[in-house]
């Protein structure tokens, strides 16, 4: 079945993980500001987090509910992270294959750890290897008093050897954490922008960087990404 799906599909498939107390529909609207030359080359799947928001959403004045959370963090521990991983893995198994991941904020943190969880054989072992990640305002999970979730014990122990592109805003209140996460990857691509903790529009320079990133992916996985990404000609 999976093999037939790979043969039939025409676009590179990307699983999209939204930010804290937002939703898949909100992330869909946020990246909708990107040009068709980028959007048209992907088949996006927007997943909602497993838990309804347990507090006020920062986007209430901009986007309608419902709002969701992937996991919760307090000053002592990270709650429900293992359940979140199991939830995403189950979805990926049922809707496989996915070529890449796109994550914003909390979703970017999760997207960043899925390749090393695969590497360590801890989770996501029943789905195809993730070939690339697109991380927007992502961050590495902060050290907590009780330590990170057990699943994350080894994911940052060695550089993450998965092609990645990181979008980081000059006014993002998590900017330093954005860069900290980016430095955990091998040869990451970077799109810098002038706004804050949001999905930015892609200007000419950003489009050029995205184009180079996707050309690299196509070169690394020419057989798996049979459709081609076509960004160079689109720009």
C-alpha positions as CSV (number, residue, x, y, z in Angstrom):
1,X,0.0,0.0,0.0
2,X,2.7,2.5,0.9
3,X,4.6,1.7,-2.2
4,X,1.5,2.4,-4.3
5,X,1.0,5.7,-2.5
6,X,4.5,6.8,-3.3
7,X,4.0,6.0,-6.9
8,X,0.6,7.9,-7.1
9,X,1.4,11.0,-5.2
10,X,2.5,14.0,-7.2
11,X,3.8,16.3,-4.5
12,X,6.3,16.2,-1.6
13,X,4.2,15.5,1.6
14,X,4.8,17.5,4.7
15,X,3.2,17.1,8.1
16,X,2.6,20.4,9.8
17,X,2.7,21.0,13.5
18,X,1.2,24.2,14.9
19,X,2.2,26.4,17.8
20,X,1.1,26.3,21.4
21,X,-2.6,27.0,21.9
22,X,-3.3,27.4,18.2
23,X,-4.4,24.8,15.6
24,X,-3.7,23.2,12.3
25,X,-6.2,25.5,10.7
26,X,-4.4,28.6,12.1
27,X,-1.0,27.4,10.9
28,X,-2.6,26.8,7.5
29,X,-3.7,30.4,7.4
30,X,-0.3,31.7,8.6
31,X,1.7,30.0,5.9
32,X,-0.9,30.9,3.3
33,X,1.0,34.2,3.0
34,X,3.8,32.4,1.2
35,X,3.9,32.6,-2.6
36,X,2.3,29.8,-4.7
37,X,5.8,29.0,-6.0
38,X,6.5,27.5,-2.6
39,X,3.0,26.4,-1.5
40,X,2.3,24.7,-4.8
41,X,5.2,22.3,-4.5
42,X,4.0,20.6,-1.3
43,X,1.1,18.5,-0.1
44,X,0.5,19.8,3.4
45,X,-1.3,17.9,6.2
46,X,-2.2,20.1,9.2
47,X,-2.6,18.1,12.4
48,X,-4.2,19.4,15.6
49,X,-2.6,18.9,18.9
50,X,-4.1,16.1,21.2
51,X,-5.2,18.4,24.0
52,X,-7.7,21.3,24.0
53,X,-6.0,24.6,25.2
54,X,-6.0,24.8,29.0
55,X,-5.6,28.5,29.2
56,X,-5.8,31.7,27.2
57,X,-4.4,31.7,23.7
58,X,-2.1,34.5,22.5
59,X,-3.8,34.5,19.1
60,X,-7.4,35.0,20.3
61,X,-7.6,38.5,18.8
62,X,-6.4,37.2,15.5
63,X,-7.8,33.8,14.9
64,X,-10.9,32.0,16.0
65,X,-11.0,28.9,18.2
66,X,-10.7,26.0,18.8
67,X,-7.1,26.0,20.1
68,X,-4.9,23.0,21.0
69,X,-1.8,22.1,22.9
70,X,0.8,19.4,22.1
71,X,2.1,19.1,25.7
72,X,2.4,21.2,28.8
73,X,5.4,22.6,30.6
74,X,5.7,24.0,34.1
75,X,8.9,25.0,36.0
76,X,9.4,21.5,37.2
77,X,8.5,19.1,34.5
78,X,7.2,18.5,31.0
79,X,3.7,16.9,31.1
80,X,2.2,14.6,28.5
81,X,5.2,14.7,26.1
82,X,5.3,10.9,25.7
83,X,1.6,10.8,25.0
84,X,2.1,13.6,22.4
85,X,4.8,11.6,20.6
86,X,2.6,8.5,20.6
87,X,-0.3,10.6,19.2
88,X,1.8,12.0,16.3
89,X,3.4,8.7,15.5
90,X,0.1,6.9,15.4
91,X,-1.2,9.6,12.9
92,X,1.9,9.2,10.8
93,X,1.5,5.5,10.7
94,X,-2.1,5.8,9.6
95,X,-1.5,8.5,7.0
96,X,2.1,7.5,5.8
97,X,4.2,8.4,4.0
98,X,5.4,11.8,4.9
99,X,8.6,13.2,3.4
100,X,9.2,16.2,5.7
101,X,8.0,18.1,8.7
102,X,7.0,21.8,9.2
103,X,6.7,23.1,12.7
104,X,6.0,26.5,14.2
105,X,7.1,27.4,17.8
106,X,6.1,24.4,20.0
107,X,5.4,22.4,16.9
108,X,8.9,23.4,15.7
109,X,10.4,21.9,18.9
110,X,8.6,18.6,18.2
111,X,9.6,18.6,14.5
112,X,13.2,19.0,15.6
113,X,13.3,15.9,17.8
114,X,11.5,13.4,15.5
115,X,14.6,12.7,13.3
116,X,16.9,12.0,16.3
117,X,14.1,9.9,17.9
118,X,14.1,7.9,14.7
119,X,17.9,7.8,14.8
120,X,18.0,6.4,18.3
121,X,15.2,3.9,17.6
122,X,13.1,5.3,20.4
123,X,10.0,6.4,18.4
124,X,8.8,6.9,14.8
125,X,10.4,3.6,13.8
126,X,7.3,2.3,11.9
127,X,7.3,5.2,9.5
128,X,9.7,6.2,6.7
129,X,12.7,8.3,7.6
130,X,12.0,12.0,7.7
131,X,14.0,13.6,4.9
132,X,13.9,17.3,6.0
133,X,12.4,19.7,8.5
134,X,11.2,23.3,8.2
135,X,11.3,25.0,11.6
136,X,9.7,28.4,12.2
137,X,10.5,30.1,15.5
138,X,11.4,26.7,17.0
139,X,13.3,26.1,20.2
140,X,15.1,23.4,22.1
141,X,13.2,22.2,25.1
142,X,14.5,24.1,28.1
143,X,16.2,22.1,30.9
144,X,13.7,21.6,33.7
145,X,14.2,20.9,37.4
146,X,13.2,17.2,36.8
147,X,15.2,17.1,33.5
148,X,13.7,16.7,30.0
149,X,11.3,13.9,29.2
150,X,13.0,10.5,29.2
151,X,12.4,10.2,25.5
152,X,14.7,13.2,24.9
153,X,17.6,12.0,27.0
154,X,19.8,11.3,23.9
155,X,18.3,13.3,21.1
156,X,20.7,16.3,21.5
157,X,23.7,14.2,22.4
158,X,25.1,14.4,18.8
159,X,24.4,16.9,16.0
160,X,21.1,16.2,14.2
161,X,22.0,15.1,10.7
162,X,18.7,15.9,9.0
163,X,18.5,18.7,6.4
164,X,16.8,21.7,8.0
165,X,15.8,25.2,7.3
166,X,15.1,27.7,10.2
167,X,13.1,30.9,10.0
168,X,14.1,33.3,12.8
169,X,12.8,36.7,13.5
170,X,14.9,39.6,14.7
171,X,12.1,40.6,17.1
172,X,11.2,37.1,18.3
173,X,11.2,36.9,22.1
174,X,12.6,33.4,21.7
175,X,15.3,34.4,19.2
176,X,18.2,33.1,21.3
177,X,16.5,29.8,21.7
178,X,15.8,29.7,18.0
179,X,19.5,30.0,17.3
180,X,20.3,27.4,20.0
181,X,18.1,24.9,18.3
182,X,19.5,25.7,14.8
183,X,23.0,25.0,16.0
184,X,22.1,21.5,17.0
185,X,21.7,20.6,13.3
186,X,24.3,19.7,10.7
187,X,24.7,22.5,8.1
188,X,21.4,24.2,8.6
189,X,19.9,26.8,6.3
190,X,18.7,30.1,7.7
191,X,16.1,32.6,6.7
192,X,16.3,35.7,8.9
193,X,13.4,38.2,8.9
194,X,12.6,41.5,10.6
195,X,9.4,40.5,12.5
196,X,8.7,38.6,15.7
197,X,7.4,35.2,16.8
198,X,5.3,34.5,13.7
199,X,5.4,32.8,10.3
200,X,7.1,35.4,8.1
201,X,6.4,36.4,4.5
202,X,9.1,35.2,2.2
203,X,10.9,38.0,0.5
204,X,13.2,37.6,-2.5
205,X,16.2,36.6,-0.4
206,X,14.0,34.2,1.6
207,X,12.7,32.6,-1.5
208,X,16.2,32.2,-2.8
209,X,17.3,30.4,0.4
210,X,14.2,28.1,0.3
211,X,15.0,27.3,-3.3
212,X,18.5,26.3,-2.4
213,X,17.3,24.2,0.5
214,X,14.8,22.2,-1.6
215,X,17.4,21.7,-4.3
216,X,19.6,20.1,-1.7
217,X,16.7,17.8,-0.6
218,X,16.1,16.8,-4.2
219,X,19.7,16.0,-4.7
220,X,19.8,13.9,-1.6
221,X,16.6,11.9,-2.2
222,X,16.1,11.9,-6.0
223,X,14.2,8.5,-6.0
224,X,12.1,9.1,-2.9
225,X,10.9,12.5,-4.1
226,X,9.8,11.4,-7.5
227,X,7.7,14.4,-8.2
228,X,10.5,16.9,-8.1
229,X,10.2,20.1,-6.2
230,X,10.4,22.6,-9.0
231,X,11.2,25.6,-7.0
232,X,14.0,26.9,-9.1
233,X,11.8,27.2,-12.2
234,X,9.0,28.7,-10.2
235,X,11.2,31.5,-9.0
